[in-house]
Structures are given as C-alpha cells and as structure tokens.
C-alpha cells in the first residue's frame, strides 16, 4: 500500500501506538494515548482527543485544526484482560472486543478483525508481520489506513512511526473510530508477536 499525497498522516511520538502523541503534518497534536508504565504490556489504555480552543475558533480566519491546543478530552478506554476479551468503552457504549469485532478469514499472521462504522460500512483490519492495515470489507478491498513503523535511520532516512489514513470522504467521527480500533489492533498484534518470540526462544 504506497503512500498517497491525498492521505492524512498522523505521526506518533513513539513506536508504541498505545502510548504516544499523534500529531498532524502541520504539527498539531490531535490524539494522545496513555497507558500505565510497566515492565509488561499495559493492562489499560486511554485514548484522548484534542479539544479545539473556542476562543481561537471564534477569531476571524482561524480554522478548527489551527486552533488545536494541548487540551484533551477522553475519547475511548480499552481495558485488557488475561483470560477473557478486552473491554472497549467508546461512543457512550461499553462492549467486549468479541462484540466490537467479528473475526472472519485469516492469513498467515492471524485472523481478520471486522467492525462497522457509523456510516454502515464494514471495515476489516488485516494483520501483517509488523503492522496492521485497514480495508473496506467488500470485493473492492479499498485501502483505508496503513501503519508505517518507525525507521531508526541505519539503512534509510530516519522517520517517526505514522498512521496513514486514506479517503477524503471520512468524517472526524470515522477517523476517531479508526484510531480507536488501530490502538486496539496494534497492541493485540504486539502481544501476538511477543508470544511467538517467547515460544520460539523456549522451544
């Protein structure tokens, strides 16, 4: 899935999507994820969204994005459990991950996770070895989002991790949902990666 000049890019301040600040190409902090610091994977994640400054919005010629400040409101919470499904609190509802997603089909890296947007369209997250990609869940297989891992700069130019979102018709609520599901999926994918590495090391 190549980078597209018409896409929206959200740059992450770390290589951990569940513990990072998400910044637009213009340099405005749009989302922030928080998880308890621990030697192990966090058991709880908060996803926060920037609150535009009302004072700045009322100024002539200043748009909403340009008025974003370092003030955030709670968008979603994800609570992880060892022996049963995670709980996702979003949009005034609380669902288990099994209720939030349906799992149909798979590839060598795991199952496909399907959810429905408020627009009635089904989307599917597909796992790869080092990231997740989001598509419309129909025969068109239209790409919607692609996660680009951080580059350290040894063989290539260094760059931060970023989430690339395609589709000019996606409204801010749909982008919110993409970010929420992305945080869940990447944390889940990382858990699977750690489990495989541990099993291989002890085999």
N, C-alpha and C positions, 0 to 999 in steps of 0.2 A: 504494500500500500504506500505509494510515494507521497511525499509532502506536497501540499497543494497551496498555491498562492491565495486561494479564496477561503482557506480554512481558518479557524480560530485556534490559536495556540495558547495554552496555559502552562507557564513554566513553573516547575517545582523547586523549592528551596533545598530539597534533599532527595535522596533516591528512595525514600520511604513514603509512598503516597498517603499513608495513614498518619503521617507526622510531618507535615510540610505546609508552606505557604504557597498558594497558587497565584501567579502573577500574570497579567496580560502582557502582550507585546509592547504596550505603551508604558508598562511599569507600574500599573495599578494592582494592588493586592485585592483579589476577588474572592478567594476562598482560603480557609485555613483549617487544617485538620490537627487534632490534638489527641494524644494517647499517652498514658502513664509511662514514664521512663522505667525500664526494667531490663534485666538481663535476658528475659524471654520475650516472646511476642506479646504485645499489649492485649489485654482482655476487653478493652473498652475504647471506642473511638468517637470523638465528637467532630462533626463537620459543620463549620461555621461559614456564613456568607457575609460579605461586606455590606454595611448599611450606608447608602448614599447620604451625604450631608444635605439636609433640607435647605439650609442657608445657601449652599453653593448651587443647588438646583434652581433656586429662585433667581439667581443672578442672570442677567441677560447674556446669552451666547455661551453659557456653560452647560454642557450636556451631562447626563447622568453618570456616564463612565468617568468623565473627567473630575467628577465631584466625589469619587470614592475616597474614603478616609480609612484610617486604621481603627475602625469601629466595626465589630462583627456581631451578628446575631446567630442563634442556633438554627441550623438548617435540618440536621439529622443526627441521630445517635445509633451506633452499632455496638451491640453487646455480644461478645463471643463466649461460647461455652465449649467445654472439652467433650462432653458426651451427648450433647444434643444441639440442634440447629441454633445459629446465631439469631438474635432478635434485632430487627431494624425498625427504628422509630422515625417516621418521615411523613410529612403532609398531614399531621394530626392523627395518624394511624400507627399502630404497632403490629408488625407481622413477623413471623419466623421467616428465616431465609427460604425455607421449603414452601412457604405460602407466597413469598415475594417473587420467587423464580420458579419456573418449571425447567426440568432438565431433559432435553431430547437430543439424541445424537451425540456423537463424540468423535474425537480424533486421538492421535497417539498421546496427546498431552492432557487429556481429560474430557469431561462432559461439557456440553454447550449449555449456557445459562440464559434462559429466555424470560423477558419481562415485557409488560405492556405499558406504553406511555399514556399520558392523559389525552393524547391525540388519537388513541385507539389503535395505534400501530404497534406491532410486535417487533422487538429488537432482540438480538442474540449476541452475548459475549462469547467469543471463542478463545480458548487458551492456547498459547504457543509456549515454546520452551522458556522464553524470557520475558513475556509480556502477554497482555490481552488485547483483542481487537473487537470492536463492536460493529455489527452489520444490521440492516433491516432483515427481519426473518421472513423472507419470501424468495421467490425464484430469481429476483434481481440481484440479491446479495449485495445491495448497495452499501458501501463503507460509510460508517457514521463517526467512528472515533478510533484512534490508534495511539498507543502509548509508546513513546520513544525513550529508551533507557538513557541514563546519564553516560556521557563519554568522559573518560579521565584524561584523554589527551596524549596517550602514549603513541598510538599509531594514527590517530586522527585529531582534528581540532577538538579541543575540549568544549563541552556544551552541557548545560543542565538538562535534567530529565524534563520532558514536556508531554502534555496530553493534547493531541491534535484532534479537533472536532470539525467535521465536515457538515455541509448543509446550511445554506443561508436561511432556510425556512424554519429552523429550530428556534423556538422562543426561549426566554430565560428560564422558564419552569422546566422545559425539557432539558436544557443544559444542566440545571440543578440536579435533575434525576440522573443524567449521565454521570456526573461527578460522584454522586452518592453510590451508584452501582459500581462505578470504577474503583472506588476506595475499597468496597467490599471484595470485589473480584481480585484485585491485586494482592490484598492481604491474604486471601484464600490461596491464590496461586503461590505466594511466597511460602506459606505453610506446607503446601504440597512439595515444593522444591526442597525445603529443609528436611522433610520426612524421607524423601528419596535419597538425599545425600547421606542422611544418618544411617538408613538401612544399608546403603552401599558400603559405608565405612565399617559397619559392624558385621558385614557378611563374611 
